[in-house]
Amino acid sequence: DAGVTQSPTHLIKTRGQQVTLRCSPKSGHDTVSWYQQALGQGPQFIFQYYEEEERQRGNFPDRFSGHQFPNYSSELNVNALLLGDSALYLCASSLKGEQPQHFGDGTRLSIL
Amino acid sequence: AQSVTQPDIHITVSEGASLELRCNYSYGATPYLFWYVQSPGQGLQLLLKYFSGDTLVQGIKGFEAEFKRSQSSFNLRKPSVHWSDAAEYFCAVGGNSGNTPLVFGKGTRLSVIA
């Protein structure tokens, strides 16, 4: 039973660039949430996708956008990267948004 | 506003000693409470959850947690710590509706010494 998978594992970008992170949910799950975890902090909610629509959003600027595909996989896009965007980006999946959520190992994004 | 406070940033315990990690929450509705563990370079693994019912919940790896509504607390305990328990521990609160995101504390780093 495959868990939540994220790609790539690590990524290095420079300021102003754009990045796309990918997530495949746990088998049988249809809801994907994205979290940002800065160094030394707990994860912070970015947004959640269900039925290919953004269902809820945290306190993040419009530079952060996402998409969910018919197979329930999801992408997180970040435009105009800032140094402060350096973080571990975690994807979590669940069934119909119900708890508990299952997390992937994350993508480590470094901005130079 | 929802929030989670983990008062201890870093705790060091000896192998074989007991452990208690503190968690206090603020939530406007019936909370769902969670403890997750994160090893270096890894994602979050769910240790245990409380939804309702018995306030003492058992989790994986020998961990347990007790929900105390009057104190808004959900402390994590383990009777005897193993060196492999060294990691970052996060307490989180969420709602019981379908689209309520998790709110996490800042985490407690656990070090285990021989």
Chai-1 contact restraints between the chains, C-beta under 6 A:
chainA,res_idxA,chainB,res_idxB,connection_type,confidence,min_distance_angstrom,max_distance_angstrom,comment,restraint_id
A,Q41,B,K106,contact,1.0,0.0,6.0,A-B,restraint_1
A,G42,B,F90,contact,1.0,0.0,6.0,A-B,restraint_2
A,G42,B,F104,contact,1.0,0.0,6.0,A-B,restraint_3
A,G42,B,G105,contact,1.0,0.0,6.0,A-B,restraint_4
A,G42,B,K106,contact,1.0,0.0,6.0,A-B,restraint_5
A,G42,B,G107,contact,1.0,0.0,6.0,A-B,restraint_6
A,P43,B,F104,contact,1.0,0.0,6.0,A-B,restraint_7
A,F45,B,P101,contact,1.0,0.0,6.0,A-B,restraint_8
A,R55,B,N99,contact,1.0,0.0,6.0,A-B,restraint_9
A,Q56,B,N99,contact,1.0,0.0,6.0,A-B,restraint_10
A,L90,B,G43,contact,1.0,0.0,6.0,A-B,restraint_11
A,K96,B,G98,contact,1.0,0.0,6.0,A-B,restraint_12
A,G97,B,G98,contact,1.0,0.0,6.0,A-B,restraint_13
A,G97,B,N99,contact,1.0,0.0,6.0,A-B,restraint_14
A,E98,B,G98,contact,1.0,0.0,6.0,A-B,restraint_15
A,Q99,B,Y32,contact,1.0,0.0,6.0,A-B,restraint_16
A,Q99,B,G94,contact,1.0,0.0,6.0,A-B,restraint_17
A,P100,B,L46,contact,1.0,0.0,6.0,A-B,restraint_18
A,P100,B,K49,contact,1.0,0.0,6.0,A-B,restraint_19
A,F103,B,G43,contact,1.0,0.0,6.0,A-B,restraint_20
A,F103,B,L44,contact,1.0,0.0,6.0,A-B,restraint_21
A,G104,B,G43,contact,1.0,0.0,6.0,A-B,restraint_22
A,D105,B,Q42,contact,1.0,0.0,6.0,A-B,restraint_23
A,D105,B,G43,contact,1.0,0.0,6.0,A-B,restraint_24
A,G106,B,G43,contact,1.0,0.0,6.0,A-B,restraint_25
